[in-house]
């Protein structure tokens, strides 16, 4: 996963992995079967790491706006803390596989859809509870939130600028307040 976050899943091979662990290429092949199997295992493990770093800690917050805010803030910490050496694993592999077809792309798409759906669920709960304005387009809201998260990750990597995380948090807060979120909840 760490290697893939830096150089992409295509560069992840049975041979490259064998050079880094105390197994030969045959032993690695026995575990994963193929390069595609290795890539799928990396995506699945990255999902578990992401859930443990972002989703599980945010569960302490109440469902709805508080959880939505906790999720985006935890995502910023996940990226900023370099859980993956190359920034967000999924930002890297989404770009790598966006124009392809096959099981690896399908796994990356499933991870993106699950994340977006989870955010949208909590945005919907926030609307239902009156924490966000009635009629809020939750799909649009999630698009804007994830765009800001991605921009923070990408700019921090490219420019070496840690200050983008504070700017992203400010922008995320503004997007939510513009949709009726009480500013004091977004402390």
Backbone torsions as a table, in degrees:
resi	resn	phi	psi	omega
1	UNK	NA	-46.3	-179.7
2	UNK	-59.9	-45.5	179.6
3	UNK	-61.8	-44.9	-178.9
4	UNK	-64.6	-33.7	179.0
5	UNK	-67.1	-23.5	179.8
6	UNK	-92.7	-43.0	-172.1
7	UNK	-120.6	-1.4	178.4
8	UNK	95.4	161.4	-179.8
9	UNK	-70.4	-30.8	-180.0
10	UNK	-62.8	-32.3	179.8
11	UNK	-77.0	-12.1	179.2
12	UNK	-82.0	113.1	-179.0
13	UNK	-129.5	165.7	176.7
14	UNK	-60.6	-40.5	179.5
15	UNK	-66.7	-42.5	179.5
16	UNK	-65.7	-37.1	177.7
17	UNK	-68.5	-40.8	179.8
18	UNK	-61.4	-29.5	179.4
19	UNK	-75.1	-11.7	-176.7
20	UNK	-110.3	-11.4	-177.7
21	UNK	-127.2	163.5	-177.8
22	UNK	-81.5	46.9	174.4
23	UNK	-133.8	149.3	175.0
24	UNK	-85.4	174.0	-176.2
25	UNK	-59.6	-36.8	178.8
26	UNK	-64.8	-40.9	177.7
27	UNK	-63.9	-40.6	177.6
28	UNK	-64.6	-43.7	179.8
29	UNK	-62.0	-36.0	177.6
30	UNK	-64.0	-31.9	179.8
31	UNK	-77.7	-40.8	-171.3
32	UNK	-112.7	-17.6	177.5
33	UNK	83.4	-43.2	-176.0
34	UNK	-160.6	172.3	175.0
35	UNK	-60.2	-42.5	178.6
36	UNK	-61.4	-40.4	177.1
37	UNK	-62.0	-40.2	176.7
38	UNK	-63.7	-43.7	179.3
39	UNK	-63.9	-43.1	178.2
40	UNK	-63.1	-39.5	177.7
41	UNK	-64.6	-38.6	178.6
42	UNK	-64.6	-42.7	178.7
43	UNK	-63.1	-45.0	-178.9
44	UNK	-64.4	-42.7	179.4
45	UNK	-67.0	-38.8	177.3
46	UNK	-61.8	-37.0	176.3
47	UNK	-60.7	-44.6	180.0
48	UNK	-64.0	-42.3	178.2
49	UNK	-61.9	-44.8	179.2
50	UNK	-59.8	-48.3	-179.7
51	UNK	-59.9	-43.5	179.9
52	UNK	-65.9	-34.4	-177.3
53	UNK	-83.6	-31.1	-171.8
54	UNK	-114.6	-55.3	-171.0
55	UNK	-73.6	-49.3	-176.0
56	UNK	-59.6	-48.5	179.7
57	UNK	-64.5	-29.7	-179.5
58	UNK	-72.9	-15.6	179.6
59	UNK	-66.7	-13.0	175.4
60	UNK	-69.2	-23.7	-180.0
61	UNK	-83.4	150.1	178.8
62	UNK	-63.5	144.7	176.3
63	UNK	-57.3	148.7	-178.6
64	UNK	105.7	-141.5	-175.1
65	UNK	-60.1	-44.1	-179.1
66	UNK	-60.6	-41.3	178.9
67	UNK	-69.8	-41.8	178.5
68	UNK	-58.4	-45.5	179.5
69	UNK	-65.2	-41.5	178.2
70	UNK	-62.9	-38.5	179.9
71	UNK	-64.1	-46.5	-178.5
72	UNK	-69.9	-34.6	177.2
73	UNK	-68.7	-39.5	177.0
74	UNK	-64.9	-36.1	177.9
75	UNK	-62.8	-42.6	177.6
76	UNK	-59.8	-42.2	178.4
77	UNK	-65.4	-39.6	178.2
78	UNK	-59.6	-45.0	179.2
79	UNK	-71.6	-48.8	-176.8
80	UNK	-62.0	-38.9	-179.1
81	UNK	-78.3	-0.8	179.1
82	UNK	53.6	52.8	171.3
83	UNK	-49.0	-40.5	171.2
84	UNK	-111.9	135.4	-174.7
85	UNK	-55.4	-34.2	-178.7
86	UNK	-94.9	25.9	-176.9
87	UNK	82.2	-156.8	-177.5
88	UNK	-62.7	118.9	178.4
89	UNK	-52.9	-44.9	-175.0
90	UNK	-71.8	-32.4	174.7
91	UNK	-60.4	-42.3	-178.5
92	UNK	-66.6	-47.8	-174.5
93	UNK	-80.3	-22.6	175.2
94	UNK	-62.6	-43.0	179.1
95	UNK	-67.9	-40.0	-178.7
96	UNK	-64.9	-35.8	-173.2
97	UNK	-109.7	6.4	-173.8
98	UNK	-62.4	-31.5	-177.9
99	UNK	-102.4	14.2	-176.0
100	UNK	-107.7	175.5	174.1
101	UNK	-129.1	158.6	175.1
102	UNK	126.3	176.5	-174.5
103	UNK	-62.0	-34.6	-179.3
104	UNK	-69.2	-46.4	176.3
105	UNK	-58.9	-42.5	179.6
106	UNK	-59.5	-39.8	179.1
107	UNK	-67.7	-38.6	178.3
108	UNK	-67.4	-42.8	177.8
109	UNK	-62.2	-42.8	179.3
110	UNK	-61.1	-40.2	178.7
111	UNK	-64.2	-43.5	178.7
112	UNK	-63.0	-46.1	-178.6
113	UNK	-64.7	-38.8	178.4
114	UNK	-63.9	-43.7	179.4
115	UNK	-62.6	-49.3	179.7
116	UNK	-61.0	-42.0	-179.7
117	UNK	-64.6	-37.2	179.6
118	UNK	-67.1	-43.3	176.3
119	UNK	-63.1	-43.4	-178.7
120	UNK	-65.1	-36.5	176.8
121	UNK	-58.8	-47.6	-178.5
122	UNK	-71.9	-31.3	173.6
123	UNK	-64.5	-41.7	177.4
124	UNK	-62.9	-41.0	176.1
125	UNK	-62.5	-38.1	179.1
126	UNK	-65.9	-40.0	177.0
127	UNK	-64.2	-47.0	-179.1
128	UNK	-60.7	-32.3	-179.6
129	UNK	-87.2	-0.6	-178.7
130	UNK	78.6	13.0	179.0
131	UNK	-82.3	-21.1	171.5
132	UNK	-127.1	156.0	-175.5
133	UNK	-59.6	141.3	174.3
134	UNK	-57.8	141.9	179.4
135	UNK	84.6	1.4	177.8
136	UNK	-58.8	128.6	176.1
137	UNK	-79.1	100.2	-173.9
138	UNK	-68.1	-30.2	176.5
139	UNK	-65.8	-42.0	177.3
140	UNK	-65.0	-42.6	179.2
141	UNK	-59.2	-46.8	-179.9
142	UNK	-64.1	-38.6	176.6
143	UNK	-58.0	-46.6	-178.6
144	UNK	-66.6	-43.4	-179.6
145	UNK	-62.4	-46.9	-177.7
146	UNK	-70.7	-28.6	175.2
147	UNK	-64.2	-42.6	178.7
148	UNK	-66.8	-40.6	177.7
149	UNK	-61.7	-46.5	179.9
150	UNK	-62.6	-40.3	179.1
151	UNK	-62.7	-40.0	178.6
152	UNK	-62.5	-46.7	179.5
153	UNK	-59.6	-50.6	-174.7
154	UNK	-65.0	-44.2	-179.4
155	UNK	-69.1	-35.7	178.8
156	UNK	-63.4	-38.8	179.4
157	UNK	-70.9	-52.0	-174.6
158	UNK	-66.8	-43.8	-173.8
159	UNK	-98.2	-8.4	-176.5
160	UNK	62.8	34.5	-173.2
161	UNK	-111.2	102.5	179.4
162	UNK	-71.0	-21.9	-178.4
163	UNK	-66.1	-16.5	179.5
164	UNK	-62.8	-25.5	-179.3
165	UNK	-69.0	-38.6	175.9
166	UNK	-67.8	-39.8	177.3
167	UNK	-64.3	-41.1	178.9
168	UNK	-64.1	-43.5	179.2
169	UNK	-61.4	-41.3	177.6
170	UNK	-62.5	-43.1	179.6
171	UNK	-67.4	-40.1	177.6
172	UNK	-61.0	-44.6	178.1
173	UNK	-60.1	-45.6	-178.5
174	UNK	-62.1	-39.7	178.2
175	UNK	-61.6	-42.9	-178.8
176	UNK	-72.3	-41.7	178.7
177	UNK	-63.6	-37.9	178.8
178	UNK	-62.4	-20.9	178.9
179	UNK	-103.5	19.0	171.8
180	UNK	97.7	1.8	179.3
181	UNK	-67.9	133.4	176.1
182	UNK	-66.7	125.4	-176.5
183	UNK	-56.8	-33.5	-177.0
184	UNK	-67.9	-22.7	176.6
185	UNK	-74.5	-22.7	-176.5
186	UNK	-100.3	40.1	-176.9
187	UNK	-58.2	NA	NA
